[in-house]
Amino acid sequence: AAAGGHLEIIEYLLQKGAHIDTTTWSKRTALHESSCKGHLNTVKHLIEKGISNLNAANIWGDTALHNAAAQGHLDIVQYLLQKDADPYALNDDGKTPLDV
């Protein structure tokens, strides 16, 4: 739902007990997915709902900010930085969001 930007489904799943910080096998969260796909409203919704770690890293060390920057989603990069995402976070390749 997060990768598709489907806010109504996300909200429904959360109401039914889905955990906002659930990860995939690669430790990608809903925030990673929505940031990568360019869904600003979904990113905002997830943060407003209280994700526990804005700087959570997947198994490659990428944060949501890395994902948004790598895909060229300036609006999401700006929003994540306003919410105190770490612009200096290093992924497993030693790259910051600026580098990717």
LINWOTA-V697089 format. One record per helix or strand. SS is the DSSP state (H for helix, E for strand). FROM is the first residue (numbers start at 1). LEN is the number of residues. If there is no record, write none. Layout:
BEGIN
SS | FROM | LEN
SS | FROM | LEN
END
This chain:
BEGIN
H | 7 | 9
H | 30 | 8
H | 40 | 9
H | 64 | 8
H | 74 | 9
END
